[in-house]
Amino acid sequence: MVSLKTLQVKEDDDGIRLDRWFKRHFPDIAHSQLEKLLRKGQIRVDGKRAKSNTRIEEGQEIRVPPVKADARPRPKKVTTDNVTDRDVEMLRQSVIHMDDHVIAINKPAGLAVQGGSGQSKHIDAMLNGLQFEMKERPKLIHRLDKDTSGVLLLARSSKAASMLTKAFKTKDVHKIYWAAVVGMPKIKFGKIDMALEKQAGKFGDKVVADQDGKRAVTYYRTVDNAAGKASWLAMMPETGRTHQLRVHCSELGTPILGDGKYGGQEAFLEGAEGVAKQLHLHAKAIKFPHPTGGYFQVVSDLSPHMKATWKYLGFDEKMVVDPFEDFYEQWYEDHE
């Protein structure tokens, strides 16, 4: 039973929606209960009626009426039973930037971001290890596929999480991915504008090109190539659909190296013993509005298996000093 309370909004909750505030502080109140209380005017913000999507501000007072907690079972909390000290140390070693608001890690290939079918270990279950001196556990802001490596952002407070989540929704966050693909695009640079749809199949869900699906846009350019057998692509997605880059590369006729799901046997280089049979897709850099103001950029090193492939194919990482500046400069030069 929740008794009558009047609570003041703290700094970490500044700017979030009212329903999110209730979910954080009164998780046993179901959303349906919350909506009913709001409709009746029993919940007030600074003495006024409010809606679930009302943005609250630090210092405001929220009236929480007496209410019985929802009797239905609540979602299970993230378990940390399978997390070892070694796992936590590995995650800490992956940190490439940390300040009072944001942590950026270089996610290893093969490590899932969240739990799912058959996933015994994932980053979400290890986040306590990145709490350090903060009061709150870090929060996931976005995701990367299990087999994709590279920059992953975490928010160190609820306020930072709210600001970064909004930035992703309004497309104020920009990302550069690097991939090794089989073959060479017929057009070295361009824009892929191809709608995608997830379809259920005998061997699991798969994303396919479908004009009735959701619009997906990717800008790409060819940085280098190895005698036409393989190419190094830099890609900047404008949208963030599931497996977008993997499907777009496949539809381009140059599947990402190691991506058997979308490229089949054509996604592997015959006789290339120096190339791992892993997905060669890496979130190289991310640029985002920092909670303290201005834009901030984080760049990550290639994963070990991609470094080995770059060396095998003769690609030189050092030819790109700044992934974003290089992409923009080459794009404009190519379009002159």
N, C-alpha and C positions, 0 to 999 in steps of 0.2 A: 504493500500500500504506500503510495506516494502522498505525503501530507502537503498542506498548503505551504508554498514557499515563494519568496521573491528573491531572485538571484541576479547579481550584476554580471554583465558580459565582461569577460577578461580579455586581455590583449591578444592571446592566442586564438580567440574565437572571433576577432574583429573581421567583418566582411563576409562571414559564411551565412548560408541560408538557415532560417529558423528550424527547419526539419532536421538539418544536419546537426545543429546544436543539441536538439533533443536526442538524436541518435547517439551522440557522444556522452551526454550527461545522464540521460534516462533511457538506456537501451531496452528496458523491459516494457516501455510504452510503445505499442505497435503503431505503425503509420496510420492505420484506419482509426485508432483511438485518437491520435493527434489531430487528424482532420476533423473529427467530430467535435472535439473540444474547441478547435479554432472556429468552426462554424457557429457554435453556441456563444462564442465570445468569452469563454472561460479562461483562455490563455490571452494575456495582454503583454504588449511591449511598450513600456513607458506609459502604461494606462490606456493604450489604444488597441483596437482590434488589429489582428495581423493575419497573414496567410503563410502557408508552409514555405513559399519561396521568398518571403521577406528577408532582405539582407540586414543582419543585425550589426551594431557598432559597439565598440568598447565603451563601457560606462552605462549603457542602457540597462534597464531593469526588466526582467521577464517574470511575469506572474505564472506560477505553475500550480494549478488547482489540485485538490485531493483526487486521486485516481487509483484504481486497482491495476496492478501490473497485468499484462497479457499472460494468460495461462498457457499459451501455446509454446512448444519447445523453441528455444532460441538457436540460431546458427552456432555451430561449434567454433570455439576459438582456435586460432592457428596453433597447432601442436609443435612443440620443439623437442619431442622425445627422441628424434633421430639426429638431432644436431649435436655434434661433438665439438670439443675445444679446437680441434684441428680445422673443422669447418669454419668456425668463427674467425680463426686466425687467417685462413685463406681469404675470407671475405674482407677482412681488415687490410690485408695486403693488396687487395684490388682497388682500394680507395685512391683516386687520382686528384680529387679536390674535396676540401671540406672547409666550410666557414660556419657561422652561427645559424645559417638559414638552410643551406643546401649541402648535400653530399653527392658526389658523382663517383661511381665505380666503373671499372672496366670489366664488364660481365664476361666471365669465361664461357666459351662455347660448350654446350652440353649441359649447362646448369639452368634449370627452369626458374622463372621469376616467381611463379605461384604454383601451388599444388594442383594436382589433377589426377586423372587416371594413371596409376602406375608410377607417380612421382613421390618418392619417399623423402627426397631432400630438395629444397627450393629456397630462394632468397628470402621470401616472405617469412619463412620460419626461422631465419637467422638474424633478423633485423635487430633483435635485442643486443646483439654483439656490436652494433654500430650506434648505440645510444650514447655511449661515452658520458659526458657530464650533463647532458640535457635531461629535462624532466620527462620528456615524451619519447616514445619509441619512434624511429624514423618511419616515414610513410611513403609508399610507392606512389609515383605520379603517373608513370606510363609503363609500358612493357616492351620486351623484346622476345622474339621466339626463342625457344630453348636452344636451338642450334646456331643462333645468331650471336656473335660476340659484340662487345663494344660499350659505348657510353650509356649508362642508365642513371637517371636522376632520382634522388630521394629528398623529401622535405623533412627538415628537422623540427618543425612545429606545425600545428594545425593552421596557423595563419599563413605560413609559407606554402603549405599544401594547397590551401584555397586559392592563393594567387597564381601558383604554377599550373594548377588544374584549369583555371580560367584561361591562362595563356595558351595552353594546348588546344582548348576548345575554340579560341578565337584565331588560331593559326598564327600566333605570334612567336611560336617556337619553330626553328629551322634545323634540319638535320642533313648531314652528308653521310652517305654510306659508300663503302668501297666493296667491290666484288670482283672476283676472277670469274670470267665466263668462258665457255667453250666457243671457239670461233671468233668472228669479228663482225660487229653490226655493219650492215650495208651502208647505213647512214651513221657517220661517226658521232654525231651529236643530234639531239632532238628532244621532242616531247612525246611521251606516250600517254594518250588519253583514252583509256579503255575501261569500261564498266566491268565490275567483278561481282560474282555471286557465289556464295558457299553452297555446295551440294553434298548431300549424304551419299556415300558409296559403300560398297561391300567391304572395303578395307579402310573405312573411316572417311571423315569429311574432307572435301577437296574444294579449293577455290578455282573457279573457271571464268573465262571471259564470257560475259553475257550482257547484251545490250539493255536488258531489263534490270540489270543489277545496279549497284551503287557506283557512282562515278569515281574513278581512281586515276590520278594524274602523277606522273613521274617525269622529271627532267633528268637527262643523262648526257654524259660525254665520255668518249674513249680517251683515256689518259695515255695508254701504251698498248702494244700488242706483241705477241711472240710469234712472228712469222705467220700470222693469221690463224694459228691453231688455238690460241687463247688470248683473251684481252683483259685489260684492267679497266673497269668502269667506275666512274664516280657518279653517284645518283643522288638527286635531291627530290624526295617525295613531297608533293603538295598536299596529298591526303594520306591517311593512315589506315588503309584497309588491311585486313588479315592477309598475309602472304603476298601483299601487293607487288613488292619488288621481284619476288621469285616468279610469279605468274607473268609479269610484264617482261622480264628477261627471256622467259621461255617463249612467249608470243613474239618476241623480237627475233627469234631464231638463234639466240645465244643463251642457252640455259646456264644458270649459275653452277659453277664447278662443284660437283658433289651432291647436287640436288636431284637425287633419283626420283623423288616424289613428283616433281613437275617436268623434269627433263629426261627421265628414263635412262637408258644406257648412253644416250647422247650427252649426258651431263658428266661423263668421265673421259679422261684422256687416256687413250690406249697406250700401254707401254710406259706410262709416266710413273715410275716407281718412286720418284721423289715427291709425289703429290698425294696428300692424305685423302682418304675417301670421305671427307667431311664437307659440310656446307661451307663455302667460301664467301660469306657475307658478314660484313663488319660495320657497326655503327661508329664511324670514324670521328665525327664531331657533332656538337650540338650548340646552338646559339639561342639564348632565351632571356626574357626580361627578368633580371634579378630582383628579389623582394626588396632590396635596399635602393633600387633605381638603376637605370641604364641596362644595356645588354651585356651579357656575360657569355663567354665561349669556353668550352671544354673540348680538348682533343685527346684521343686515346691511341695507344700503340696497337698495332695489329696483333691478333692472337698468334700463339706460337706456330700453329699449323699453317696459317696464312703467311707468316714471315718466311717459313721454309719454302712455300710455294713461290712466293715473290722471288726468292733467291734462285730457285730452280728455273723459273721462266725468264730470269734476267731483268725483272722490274726493279727500279730503284726508288724506294720510298722518299729519299732525300730530295728528289726532284720536285716534291710538293712541300712547301714550307708552311703554308696556311691553306687547309682544305677548302675553306669558303672563298678566300680571295682568289685562289687558283681556279676554282670552278667558275666564278664570275668573270675573271679576266679572260680565260680561255673561251668561255661562252661568247663573250662580246667579240673577241678576235675571230672566232669561227663564223660569226654571223655578219661580219663586215662585208 
